[in-house]
Amino acid sequence: MEEESMEEEGSGGCEAMMDDQNHNNWGASGYGRHLLGPAGGRLPHGPAAASPELPEHNGVLRGCEAGGGPGKGAAGAIAAAININASTSKFLMNVITIEDYKSTYWPKLDSAIDQLLTQSPGDYIPISYEQIYSCVYKCVCQQHSEQMYSDLIKKITNHLERVSKELQASPPDLYIERFNVALGQYMGALQSIVPLFIYMNKFYIETKLNRDLKDDLIKLFTEHVAEKHIYNLMPLLLEAQSTPFQITPSTMANIVKGLYTLRPEWVQMAPALFSKFIPNILPPAVESELQEYAAQDQKLQRELMQNGFTRGDQSRKRAGEELTYNGSSACASSRGYR
C-alpha cells in the first residue's frame, strides 16, 4: 500500500511538470511511468527490463539504440525525455506577448529611431545596432510584425509632421538651406533604419503587403514634407539659380536630385533647372539650335563677370598669352609660314 501511494503521488507530480504549451499532458498518458519505471522512479531489473515498450515521439524514442543493451536504452530514453522537457520550458520562457512587446521591445526601438532621425552627419549615436537588430528579429519571429510596422510608420509620420511645421516657420533666406538639411538628415537616417528592420521587410512587408520598406518611408517624406513645400521651394530655387552662388552649388544639387528621387514628374515645373543636375532631362540637342545654346553660354559668362568672377588672374593671363604665342609660332612653322 505504501508503494502504491508513492506511485500515485509521483504520477501527479509528473502530470504537473509535463504539461507543455500545447496541453499535451505526457504524465497522464503514462509516458512518465514507462520512462521512470513502475515503482516511483526506480528502474526495473531482471527479465522484465529487457524490452521496455517506449512510445514514439517524433520517431525518436520507440525502442533503444541498436545493440545497446537494456540499461543503456532506458538511460537514453530518460535523457531524451529530459531534453524534450528542457526545450519546451525554454521555448515557453522566450514567448513575447503583446504586453512584452509594448513595454520592453518597442520602447528600445522607439528610442533608437528617435536618435537616428535627429542625428547630424558625423554624430556618434550611442546605440547598439546588434541589440536593435535582435529586437526586430525576435518580434518578427513572435508574430508582432504587423504591430511593429504600424508603430514604425506612426513614429516616422509624427516626426515628419514636426519637420514640416519647422520649415513653414523658416524665413525665406533660410528656407532652402533648412529644407536641404531636413532632406539630407532623413535620407541619411533611412540608410540605418531600413537595414535594422530588414527581417520585418522581408517576412512581412514584401511577403504580405507586396511593398518595400524603403519605398514606403520615402513616400512618407514626399507626402508629409515635400508636397507641402514644393510650391514655396521651387520659386526660391529658380530665383537662386538666376543669381549665381546665392546658395552653394552642392546645396542646389542635393535638393534638385532629392526632389527628382521623391517625384520625377516635378521636373516639369522647372526643366532647365533639373537638366543642370539630372542627365537626359531635356530633349537631345539639334543642329538648328546651336546658336541659341551659344547665346545662353555667353549670357552665363557675362553674369559671372558682372558678379566679380573673371576668367583668371593676371599671371594666368600672361601664361595663357605666352602659350598662345608659342603655339601659334610652332603651328606657323609646321605649315611653312614665317
N, C-alpha and C positions, 0 to 999 in steps of 0.2 A: 504494500500500500504506500509506503514511503517513497518507493521508486516511481510509482505512477503519479504521485503528487508532484514530485520534482519534474517529471517529464512534462506535465501539463503546464507548470509554471514556465519551464524553458521554452515550450512551444509558444506560449503567449508572448514572451519577450521577443522571439524571432518574428512573429507576426507584426509587432510594433516597429521593429527595426527595418524589415524588408519590404515595406510598402513604398514603391517607387513613384515617380512623378505621373505615371500612367495608371496608378492604383492597382498595379499587379502585385497582389499580396503573395509573395513567394512562400512564406512560412505556412500560410493557411493551406496551400496546395500540397504540403508535405515535403517541399523541396528541402527545407532545413533538416527535417528528420532523416531524409536519405543521406544528406551530407554529414550530419553530426552523429548519426547512429541512434539506435533506439533508446539508449539509456542516458539521456540528458547530456549528450556531448561526448560520451565515451565511444571510441571507435570499436566496431565489432572485431572479434578474434575467431580464429578457427575456420572451419569449412564454410560457414555462412558468409564469410567476408570475401570469398574467392571471386564472386562475380556480382558486385553491387549493381543494382538497377538504378542508373542515373538518368534523369530526364534530359532531353536535349535542349540546349539554349543556344540558338543561332548556329546549330550544328557543331558545338564545341564540346559539350560535356557528356555525350552518350558514349559510355564505355571508358576505358582507360587507355593510356599510352600503350602502343604495341610492345609486347614483351616486357612491360614494366613491372608486373607483379602486383599483388593485391594492395599491399601497404602503399606503394608508390602511387598507384592510381587514385586511391582515396585521398591521399595528401594533395595530389594535383587538383582533384575536384574541389577540395576545400579552398585551395589558393585561388582557383578561378572564381569561385563564388565571392571571395573577399574582394578580388579585383573588380568584379562587376558592381558590387555594392559601393566600393570606393569611388568608381567612376560616376555612378548615379548620384551619390552625395555631392561630388564636386560639380556636376552639371547643375544640380538644384541650387547650390550655393552661388553660381555665376549667373543666374537668371536676373535680367534687368527689367524691372517692372516700369510702367509708365511713370509712377511716382519717383522711382530711382532716376529715370531719365530727366525728369523736370527738376529734381532737387540736386542732383550730383553731376550728371553728364552735360546737359545743356548749359548750365552756368559756366563751365570751363570753356565750352565752345564760344559762348557769347562774349566772354572776356577777351579771348584770343582774336575774334573777328573785330571787336572794337579797336584793338591795338593795330591790327593790320590795316584797317580803313583809315586810320588817322595818322599813320606813320609818315614821316618825311623821308625823302631819298637819303640814304646813308645812315638812318637812325638804327640803333640797336634795339631789337624787340626781345624783351626778357620772357619768352615763352618757349615751351618745349614742343617742337614740331612733332616729335615722336609720340608724345603724350596725346596731342590733339588728334593725330592720325589714328592712334589706338582707340580713342574715344569714338570716333566716327565709325571705325571698323566694328567695334562691339555693338554699337547701336544699330548698325545695318544688320548684323547677324541676329539681333534680337527683335527684328521686325519693327524698328522705330524709324524707318527711312522716311515714310510719309510725313510724320510729325516733325522730323528734323528738317526736311526740305521746306515745309511750311514756315518753321521758325526762322530758317536762314533767309528766306525771301522777305519775310516781315521785318527782320532785323535790318537788312540792307536797304529796304524801301524807306524805313524811318530815317536812316542815315542820309539817304539821298534827298529826302524832303527838307531836311535841315540845311544841307548844302545849297539847295535851290533858294531857300529863303535868304541865306547869307549873300548869295550872288545878287539877288534882287535889291539888296540894300547897298550894293557897291556903287561908288561914284563912277562916271564914265571913264575917267582917266585910269582907273584901276580895274575896270570891268574885264578887259581882255586878259590881263595878267592873272587875275583871280580865277577866271574860267580855265585858263591853261593849267593852273595849279590843281584845281579840282579834278580836271580830266586826267592829268598825269598821275595824281595820287590814287585815283580809283583804279585806273588800268594797272598800276603797279601792285595794288592790293590783290587784284584778281590773279596775278601770277603766283601768289601764295595760297589764296583761298581755294581756287579750283583744284590744285593738286591735293590739298588736305582732305577734300571731300570726294576724292576720286572713286572710292567704293560706293558711295551713295549715287554718284553719277552713273557708274557702270551698271549697278544692280537695281536701280530704281528709275532714275530719270531717263536713261537711254532705253531701258527694257520696257518700262510700263508707260512712260509719258512720250516716248519716241522723240526726245529732245536732247539738248546738250546743256550742261550747267553753265559753261562759259557764255554761250549764246543767250541764255536766259538772263544772266547777270549784266551783260552788255545792253540787252534790251531794257533793263530796269533804268540804267543811266540815260538811255535815249528818251524814255517816256517821262521820267521824273525830273530831269535836268535839261538835257539838250533841246528837246521840243519846246520847253517853256521859255528858252532864252535865245533860240536861233534867230528870231526876228529883231531882237535887240543887238545881238552879237554881229550879225552879218554886215549891217551898215557901218559899224565901228571898224570891222576888218577892212572893208573897202576904203574907208577914209584913211586908215593907217597905210594901206597899200599905195595910195596916191601921195603920201608923204613919206619918202624913204627914211627908214631907220627910226620911225616913230616908236615902233616896237622892234625887238630883236628878231632877226631872221629865223632863229631857232624857235622862238615862241610862235611866230606866224606859221611855220612849217608844222609844228606839233598840233596846233589847233586845226589847221586845214586837213591834215592827214587823219586826225581823230574824227572830225566831222564826216569825212568820207567813209571811215570804218563804221561809224554808227549808222549812217544812212546815205548810201551812194547817190540817191536821187537829189540830194541837196546841191549837187554840182550845178544843177540848172539855175540856181539862184545867183551864181557868180562863176560862170565857166572860165573866164580869163584868170580869175584868182586861183581856182583849183588847178588849172593847167600848169601853173608855175611850180607846183609841188607834186602833182599826180600825173604820170605819163599817160599819153594817148587819150586825154580828155577831149581835146579839140579835134576837129576833122583833120586829115592829112594836109600838109601844105601843097599848094598848087602853084605852078609857074606864073600864072597870071596875077598872083597876089604878092609876088616878091617885092615889088616897090612899096607896098603897104607895110610889109614886115620890116623893111629897111627904115621906113619913116618912124615906125614905133621904136626901133632901136636908137635912132638919133634923138628922139624925144626923151627917152630914158637917160641918155648920156647928158643932154642939156640939163635935165632936172638934177642929176647928180652934181654937175659942175656948179649949178646955182646954189646948192646946199654945201659948198665948200670942198667937194671931192674933185681932185684933179687927176689927170692921167698918170702922174708920177712927179716926184720931186726933181729938182734941177740936176742932181747927179745922175738920176736915171735918164733924164732927158739928154744930157751930154753923152752918156754911154750909148743911148739909142742913136744919136746923131753920128757918132763915130762908127757904130756898127753899120748904119745905113751907108755911110760914105765908103767904108771898106768893102762892103758887099757890092755896092754899085761899081767900084773900081774893078773888083775881081770879075764881075759879070761882064763889064765892058771889055776887059782883056780877053776873056774867054770867047767873046763874039768877034774879036778882031778890031774893036774900036779903041781909039786913043783919046 
